[in-house]
């Protein structure tokens, strides 16, 4: 656990340990030992190693590049090429602002940027922009910058535009419009061509870029181009040159500057949330409602703090529907903001964390209704001057500017309690699994390797769950607690004939590769027309996500430790609710498990939830009368109840896209929009399954493994989610389900889900995982 300023020392120490140089002082013995261990591992890895510096600091980036060069990583784990690297120049931008304020800029064109919001000194930019004689923005909305320009030339939405891109290698991707432009817009590239005196349709520019001999006569007859559009990419024989850059500066001077970094008693780290980013998605209600992967808070900005610091200041460390967060005032460089404080396990004492990307539309700019705070009745809250109140605060101004380059941290920070309270909305308020290994199973890499060859259910890190029976199962002549049978041996009703008969759709989820990014949550939300309910309903635990990602921290306490120290069972459970000071974290995607012995099906009085002959637990919405017996009986708590008519009730006019005639276009016509008073849940994207079956039927061939994908599996960037037919013995999902890492969550309940989890394997040298 280190402060932002100590990250500089860590990087300098790592350079000294690998490349050589003077020893770095100022680090604790524990951190120094960790640096030395990391250096040893990197030396052992050689060209397969990689060091990445997170700070937007020239010295830090130069030192990281020097370490990679010393490892021999250039050209292997590190590839340098002009096309694949971000080309922003902070120093040049700082000079531009100076020139604007000095009246030396007569015209300014801006594309894909919003400096009036995200500049470290936005007021200087706004003042300078007012002195520019003519300014134009190609933004698709009147954001903070565009609203202050002389003119706007709005670009097409990316779904309306022709585009090409090249990340690296020999692959070039092509994107074509999926819809005609809805408004009077024009491709930004086409505007640039017109202003340059070479008016050309943007489609023609794209075509001639990738086919120099293109003519309009060949628009429909060019087979290679049409094939590339169909595939979405084409391969070129010319790779982008990948050579290490000549640093051209004294790296040792950068090391010395990092090693002499001085921190403060309280330091601030600025970061971007995965959904809102740098404010780009502040007006997107679906992403506002996507929980933060770590804090699980939605719809808000807040200050993360260590428990010890919050307790010292007397701040609330627990938030829930009726337990509000304490509001604190954070001051940096003479600027202050007031935000709620959130207790973050594992945060270094003496540090604060605030997300960038909030506080959009502080001048009342039209950037999307979801960017503004709402009250309990869904109304937009107002500022003192009658404008809509932005969610959170803009903290780009807290960045430390060093030689014209903003570092997104600060070492001279103060914080004070205001005495006020503020309601935060979180989708998960419990932190640990409380010593239940039937929920999350994990092990270390070394432990996994030592038992990798054992049969499923036999390894120490994935033992079969058994239930004690009054029989001498093990044949030792004594009936005791050691006599148990697997849960699959117990059956309260006749099994569904799903194994080996037709299709049996299922899924495996690898906890090792899941990063908790929530791409699956958002993909499911959009694919299945899941309603957005807003902050107040999330606070009441009425969020409608079909899929959630449970985040669990490790705890130092266990029942075994309680027994050793003479602590009672109840007191031990209370202690297990608290995470460790620096806990391990695991992310667990959770959706309907499509149980073959589903407890929800047996309690529905009208057979609204039934089991299909393909292993799906399915909902019939027009039968459901809303008793919610099924939700009460579900051990995974994955069923959602429609408390309101989200498509029509005024409370959701600023949050639910389906109440707007334009954003209603995102609704999937293949999925029913549910009415008030019915239960809904994961359907395993049954509409996609049906489409895949019909496609295979028309082709006169069986469904190929991978041809049908759920939205969550398709969106997962690490392929942690694998979907397929469990009755297909050659399918990837079937192979994974037989792996000795696979298990069912809450397997002791005996409901035999069609969702399998894969034991998390931690790449750590610690004996505990």
N, C-alpha and C positions, 0 to 999 in steps of 0.2 A: 504494500500500500504506500504510494508515494504522492506527493503534491505535484501540481503542474511544473513548478520551478525545479523540482528534483528530477523530473524527466530529462531535463538538460544534463544534469550530473550523471544520470544513468547512461545516456547516450555517449557522453565523453568518456566515462569509465569503460564502456563496452569497446570503444575505439582503442583506448589504451591497452586493453587486454588482448585485442585481436591484432591490431596494427603495430602497437608499441607506443611508448611515450610515458610521460610522467604520470604517477599515480594520482587519482582523483580523490579528494577528501570531501567530507561533508555528508556522506551517506551512512546510514546505520549499518551495523554488522550484518543484520538480516538481509538488507537490500544488496550490500556488497557481495555477500555469498551468492545471492541469486544472480547477480551480474556475472560473477566468475563462472557459475554453472552454465549460464546461457552462452558465454564465450566459448567454453569447452565444447558444448554441443554444436555451436556454429562452426568451429574449427574442424570438428569431426565430419560435419555435413559438407564442408567445402563449397563447391560450386552449386550444390543443391540447397544451400542455406539462403536466407533472405532476411534483411533488416529493413523495416519500414518505420519512418518517423511520422507521427501524426500531426506535429505542430506545423503551422504555416510560417516557418521560420527558415530563412536562407541558410544560416549556420547549421541548423539541425538537419536540413535536407542534404547539404554538402557532406556532412560527416557521415550520414547514413549511406550516401552514394560511395564514399571512400571505403567504408567497411565492406560493402557489397563487392567493390572492385578487388579488395584484398582477399576476399573469399573466393574470387573467381566466378562470381555469380553473373557477371555481365554476359549476356547472350544466352543464359540458361533460365534462371528464375527471374532475371531482369532483362527486359528488352526496351531499348530506347529507340523511338522513332518519332519523327515530327508530326505525323498524322494522328497518332494515337494518344498524344499528350495534350493536356489542357494548356492553352496558350495565353491565359490571362497574364497581364503584366501590372502588378500593383503599383510599382514605382512610376510607370508611365501614366497610370490613372491619376495618381497623386499630382503629377505635374500638370495633367489636363485640368484638374480642378483649380490649380493655381492660375493657369492661363485663362480659364473661364472668368474667374473673379477679377483678373487684371484686364479683361476686355479684349483679350487677344484671340478669341474664338468667335468667328462670325456665323458659322453653321455647324450643326452637330446632328449626326444620324445615329440612332441607337437601335440595336436589334438583339433580342433575347436577353435583355438585362434591365434591371430596375434599381439603379444606383441611388435614386431619391429615397429608397427604403433601406437597402442593404449596405450602403457606404458607411465606413467607420465614423466619418464626419458628414452625416447626411445633410446637415444644415449648410455646410460650406458648399456642397454640391448644389443644393436647391437655390442658394443665393447666386451661385455662379451661373446656373441654368437660366435664371432670370435676366442675366446680362448678355446671353447669347442672342444674336439678332434673329436667327431662324433655327429651330430645333424640331426634329421629327422622330417619332417612335413607331416601331412596327408592332408594338404589343397588341395582343388580341383583345385587351380590355383597357379601360381608362385607369390604370394603376397609378401608384404614387408618382412615377416618372412621366408617364404619358399624359396625365392630367395637367402637367405643368409645361408641356411642350407647345410650340407654336402650331404644330399639325400632327395628325395621326394618320398612318398608312397601315391599318391593321393587316397582319399576316393571316393566312388561312390557319384554321385549326389543323393539327397534324393529321387528323383523320381525313381532312379534305385536300391534302397536299401530296405532291410527288416529292420523294426524298431518296437520297442515297447516303450510305455511310460505310466507313471502313475503319474498323477498330485495329486491325493489324493482320499480318499474314497475307494470304492470297485470296481471301474471300471478300467480296464486295456485296453488300446488302442493298436491296431495292425495296422501296415502299410506294404503293400506289394508293390513290384516294379510295375510300370506302363509301363516300357520300358526296353529293354535290355541295358546294359552299352554301351555307344557310343564310349568310349575310353578304353585304357588299364589300367583300375583302379581296385581297390579291396576294399571291405568293410573294414573300419578302424578296426572294431572289429576282423575281420578275420586276419588282419595283426598282431594285438596284440597277438592273439592266436598262430600264427605261430612263432612269436618272443619268445613267452614263451615256445616253444617246444611242443605245443599241437595243431598242425594244424587241424583245424576243419572248415567246411563250415559255414558261418555265419547264413545261414538258419537253419542249425541243432542246432546252439546255441540258436536261438530264439525259435525253437520248443521245445527243451528239457527244456528250462527255464520255459515254461508254460505247459509242459506235460512231467513229468519225465519219463514216460514209453514209450516215443516215439521211434519208430524204423523206418528205411527207408521203411520197408514193408507196414507201415500204412500211407504212404505219402498221398495217395488219398482216403483212406477208413475211415479216422478219421472224423466222422460226426461232432463232437463238434468243432474241429479245423476249418473245412471248413465253418461251420456256423459262427464262430467268425470272420473269414476273410471276409465273405460276409457282416456281420454287421459292421465290423471295430473295434469291441470291444467285451469283454466278462466281466461278473460280477464274482467277487470272494467273498467268504464269509468272507475273512479276511481283515478288515479295517486296515489302517495304524494307529498305536497308536498316538493319538493326546493329548499331555500333554504339559503344560506350562514349559518352560525351567527354570532351576534354574540359576538365573542371576549370583550369585556367586561373585558379586562385589558391591562396595559401590555406590549405585545409587545417594545418596545425593552428593557425590563428583562430579558426572557427572553433576548434576543440578547446582552446584556451578560454574563449569567450563563453562557451557552454559550461566549462568547468568552474567558472567564476560567477555563475548566475546566482543572484541573491533573491531569496523568496521573502515572503511576509508571514505574519502570524495567521492571517486568513487569506486564502487564495481562491480565485474563481476560474472555473473551466466552462467555456461556451461550447455547445455541441449542437448537432442537428438531429432531430428525430427522423426515424426512417420513413414516416408517412408524410409529414409536413415539409421536410427538407429545409431549405433556406427561406421558407414562406411561399414557395411556388404553389403548394397545394392547400393553402390556408382557406380557400373558398370552396374546397371539395368536402361536402358533408360526410361522404363515406370514409374518407381518410381522417377527418377530424374524429370520427367515432371509432377508428381503429385504435385499440389500446397500445400504449407504449410497451414494447417487448419486456421491459424490466419493471417499470413502476406500475404498469397496467392502468394508468390514468388516461382518460380521454377528455377531449374538448377543452383542455386547459394548459396553461403554462404555469410553472412553479419553480421553486428553488429547492434543489435536493441538498440535504444536509446529513451529517453523521448523527446517529442517535445520541452520542455523548454530548455533542455541541447543543443539540436541541434540548436535552434534559437540563443542561447547565443554564440555558436561557429560559427554561420554564415553558417551552413550546409543546403543543400537542403532537404526540408521536403516532397517534392512531387516528385514521380517518374511516368513516363509514357514512351511511345515510344520515344519521343524526349526530355524527361526530365530525365537526368541521376542522379545517386546518388553520393553524395560526398564521397571520399575515406578518411578514417581516419587511423591513426597508433595507435594501442593498444599495450601497453607494460606492461608485468607482469613478475616479477622475472628476469629482464634483457633480456627477450625474447620479440620480437616484431613481429607483423603481420600487414599487410595493407589490409583492407577489406572495401567494401562500407558500408555506414551507412544507416539504415532504420528506419524511424520514426514509433514507435509502440505505438498506443494509450493505455493508462492504465499502462504504464511502470513507475515505481517509478523514479523520478528524482535522479540523482546521481548513476545510475546503468547502466550496459551494459549487453547485452546477446549475446552469440555466440554459434552456434550449433556445436557439435562434429560430427565426421564422414566425414569431408571433407579433402582436401589435400592428397587424396590417390594417390599412385604411384609416390611419389616425386623422386624416383630413376629410373623412367621409367619402373617399374614393369608392367607386363601384367595382369591387373586386370579387363579389360573390357573397350572398347572404350568410353563408355558413361561417364566414370569417369574423362575425360579430356575436357578442355574448347575448344569450337569451335568458329570460327569467323563468319562473316555475310554470307559467302559463304559455310559454313559447314566444312571448313578445320580445322584440329587440330592446335591450337595455340602452339607456341614453346617457351621453356625457353631459357635463354641465352646460355646454353650449348647444345641446339638442341634437347632436350627431350620434349615429350608432356607436356603441362602445366596442372597441376592438377586443378580441380575446387575448389576454396576456399583455406583454409589453415588448417593444422593440429594444433588444439589448446589443445590437451590432455596435453601438457606440461605446460599449464596455471593452471592446478589443484594444489591446495594447499595440500601438503603431510603432514599429522599429524600422528606421531607415526607409519609411514609406510603405512598409509591408505590415499589414495587420496580423498580429498573433492573437488567436481567439482564446486568450486567457488574460488574467490580471493578477498581479502579486500584491497590490495595495488596496485592500478591500475592507469595508466595514459593514456590519449587519446589526440591526437592532429590532427588537419586537415592537410592534405598533399597538398591540392589545386588541386588534381587530381579528375577526375570524372569517373564513371564506369556505364555501362548500366545494369540495373536489369530488369528481365522479370517477370511480375505479371499478373495473370489472372483476377484480380479485383482491380481497383484503386479507386473506390468509397467506402465510409465507412458507410454511413447511408441510411435509407429508406426515409429520409427527411419527416417525419411525415405522411407517407402514411400507414394507418392501413389496407389497402386492400392487402398488401404484407405479412407482418408479424403481427400476432395477439398474444398477450401475456397478462398474468395476474398473480397475486400472488395466492398462495395456499389458503389463507384465503378467498380471493375474489371468487375464484373458488368454494370453499365449500359452500359459502353463496348462490350461484346461480346454484349449480350442478343439481338441479331438474327441472330447466326451460327447455322449449322446445328449439330445435335447432333454432338459429337465434334470440332468445329473451334475452339471457344473455347480460349484459352490455359489456362483453369482446368479444362477437362474435355476434354483431348485423347483421341482414340481410341488405345487400346493396340494396338501393332503388334508382330509378331514378325519378326525379321530372317530373310530367305530368300536362297537362292543363285540369285537371279534379278535381272535388271535391271528392277525394278518401275517405277522412276521414269523410265526411258528416257534416262538421261544417259550411257549407254555404259560405265558402270563399275558393277561389283558390289561394294557396300560396305555399311556399317552403316546407311546411309540407305534401303536397299531393304527394305521391310517390308510385310506384309499384316496386315489386321485379324484378330483371333483367330477371328472367326466364319467365316473362310475355311478353317479347318482343322477336320477332322472325322474322328475315328478310327473311327467306326461310324455306321450309318445313323441319321439324325435321327428323333426321334419326331414323328409327324404331328400337331402340336399347334396350329400357327398356322392360323387360319381354319377349324378343324374342331371343332365343338361348343364346349364351354367350355374355357378355359385360365385357371385361377385364378392370380392373382398379386397383388403388393403393391408399393406405393411408400412409401418412408420418407424424409421431408424432414428432413435434419440441421439445417436452419436453425431449424425450429420445435420440434424435440425438446429438452426441458429435462432429460431424464434422471431424471424423477420416479419412474420404476419402477412406475407404475400398470399399465402393460401387463404387466410381469413378474408382478405379483400376480394380475391378472385371468387370465392364462394358467395360472398355478399352480392357481387354484381351479377354473376351467372344465375342466381336463384331468386332475384328480386326481393332480397331480404330488406325489410324497411329500416330506415334510419330513424331513431327515436329521440335523439337529442340528449343533452346533458342531464336534465332533471329525471328522465326515465332511467338512464343508466345508474344514477344515484339510487334509485329505488330497486335496482337489480332487475330491471325489466328490459335489458338489452336483448336484441333479437338475433344476434349472430348464431348461425347454425354451427359454426365451428369456432372454437376458442383455443388459445394456447395457454395452458397452465404453466406458470413459472414457479418453480420451487427452489428455495434456498436450503442449504445443509444446516443442520443444527448440531451444536456440541453435545447436546443431551440425548440420552437414550434410556430405555427402560433398564438395560443392563447396568448403566452407570447409576441410575436411581437405586437399584437394588444394592449395589456395592456401597453406596453412601447412605443407605438407610432412608431414602426419600420415598414417600408413598406413591402409589400408582397415579392418583389424581394430580398430585403436585408435580409428578414427572411429566405428565401430559401438558400441564401448564407451562413448564420450562421448555418443552419441546416446541412450543409455538414460536419461540424466539430464535431467529437465525444466528449463526455464528457471527463473530465480529468481522471476519473476512470470508464469507461463505462461498462454497462451490454452488453453481447455479445449473439447473436443468430446465429445458423447455419441452413441454409435452402437449402436442396437438390433441385436442379432444373433440370428438363429434359423436353422433349416433353410432353405436358399435354394431348395429344390425345383428343383434343377438339371435342365435338359433332357438334359444329358450327364453325369449324376451319377456320380462316381467310386465312390460307396459301393455302387451297384447292381451294378457289374461284378465286385466282389470277394466278394460274399456267396455262399457255397457252397451255400446251400439256398434261394435266391430269397426270403428273408424280407423284403428291401427291394426294391421294384419301382416302376416308373413307371406311373401311371395314364394313361388316354387324355384326362384333363382337366388334365394338367400337374403332378399331385401326386406327390411322392416319398413312397410309403406303406409302412408297416410292417405285417407280418403276424406278430403276436406268437407264435402257436402254431407257427410254422415256425422261429423264431429259436432257435439253439443257443448263442448267446453267444460266438462266435469273436472279436467286436469288430474284425474286419477292416475293417468299414465305418467305425468310429470312427477307426481309424488312417488311412484313406484320405480322410477328409473334410478339405478344406483350411480349413474354417471352425470345426472342432472344436465342433459343436453336437449331437452324439449323446451320450446318457447311458446308462450301464449300471447295471442294478439289482444292486448287489453283495449286497444282503440282501433278506429278506422284510420289508419295512418295516412291513407291516400286522400282523406277529405277533412279530417278534424283540424281546426284552426291552430291548435297547439303546435302542429308540426309543419306549418307553412314555411318556416325559415330553415328547416332541417331536412325534411323528406323530399328528395328530388322528384318523386312521383306527383307532387302537388304543383309542379311547374310544367307548362305545356312544352317547353324546350327540353328540359332535363328528363322529362318523362320518356324521351326517346331512348334512354339507356335501358329501359325495361326489356327483358328477354321475352319475346312473344311465345317461346316454347314452354314457359313456366307460368303457372297460375299465380295471380296476385291474390293473396289470401285475405279473407274478410275478418272483421272483428269477431272475437269469441271462439276462434278455433286454434288448435295446437299445430305447430309446424316444427320441422326438424330436418336434419340432413337426409336427403333422398338418394345419396350416392350418385347424384346427377343422373337420375333415371332417364331424363330426356336425351342425354348423350348416349346412354346405353341403347335406347331404342333406335337412335339414329345409326349407331354402329351396326346393330343387328339388321336394319333395313338395307344399309349399304352392302353388307356381306351377302344378304339374300339376293339383291339385284345382281351381284357379281357371281352368284352361284358358288360361293366358297365359304368356308368357315371363318369365324372372326379370328384375325391374327392377333397374337399377343401384342399389346401396345396400341392397337388400332382404336380402342376406346379409352379415353382418359377423363377422369373427373377434373373439375376446374382446379381443385387444390393441388392435385398431382401435376397437372400441366404447368401450374404457376411456380411450383417449388424450385428455387434456383440451385439447390444442392441435391435434388432427386431423393430427398429423404422419404417422400411419399411415393409408394409404388401401388398401382391399382391394376386389377386384372381378374381373371377367372381362376378361382381356386380348384376348379375341377379340371383345368388344363394342366396336366402333370408337367408340361414343359414350360409353363409360364414363369416369369420372374417372381410374381407374387407367391406362387406355390413353393418355389425354391426357397424364398425368404422365410415362409411360414414354417418350413422344416428345419431352418437353421437353429443351432443350439442357443442362439441369442434371443429367439422369438418367444414371446409370452403374451398372455391376455391380461389386461388391467383388471384388478379385482377378480382374479381367477377363482378365488375361493367361493364366490357367489354361485358359480356353476352355471352361468347362463350362456356360455359358449359363443362368444362374439365372432364375427367375421373380420374383425380388425385385430391385427397382430402388431405388437410393439417389439422393437429390437433393443436389447439391453444396451445402455449407454456405456461405451468404453472410453475412459479418460486417458489421454496421453500425458500421464503424470508419473513422477517417480515416487510420489507419496504412497504409503501403504493403505491409505483410506481414500475412498471415492464417494 
